[in-house]
Amino acid sequence: MDNLGPYRPKFKNEPASLVLNRGYTVTEACRSLDVDETTLRRWVMEYRTHGNGIQ
């Protein structure tokens, strides 16, 4: 495994986009995608930092 962790940036962008662009709550997105809440909150912060998605 490389230093990107188990999830690629393209995969992380979709759940973060659901929260930021489509009106889902973090809880709703986590339930529908089976992702941990802490993980998704981190992805949302990364998405915001990069402006147009996780690099």
N, C-alpha and C positions, 0 to 999 in steps of 0.2 A: 504494500500500500504506500502511496506517496503522501506528501504533507497536506493534501487537500481534505483528508479525513474520508469517512465512508460515503459522503454525499458530494456530488459534483455541483458546481455553481448553477448550472442550468436547472437541476432538480430543485435546488433551494429557492430559486427565483419564483417558481410557481406558487408554493404556499405563502411566501411573503407577499406576492402580488395579490393573492386572494384577500389578505388582510388590508393591505394598503390601497388597493385599487378597486376592489369589488365589494367592499362593505362587510366582509366576514369578520366575526370576532376571532381572536386568537383561539379561544376555546372551540368554536365551531370548526375552524380550519383543522385544528388538531384532531378532533373527533373524526372528521371526514377523511383525513389522510393518514390517521394512525401515527402521528408524530408527537413527540413529547413537547409539552408547553414551553419549557425552558429553552429547548432547541429552537422552536419556531420563533420565540421572542428574540433570540440571538440573530436568527436569519433576517428578521424584520429590521433589526438595528443595522445589520450589514447592508441590507438593501437600501435603507435610507442614507447611509454613509456614502455609498457609491452613486446615488442619485438615479441610476437607471438599471439597477440590478446588481447582483453579486458577481464579482469578477472572478 
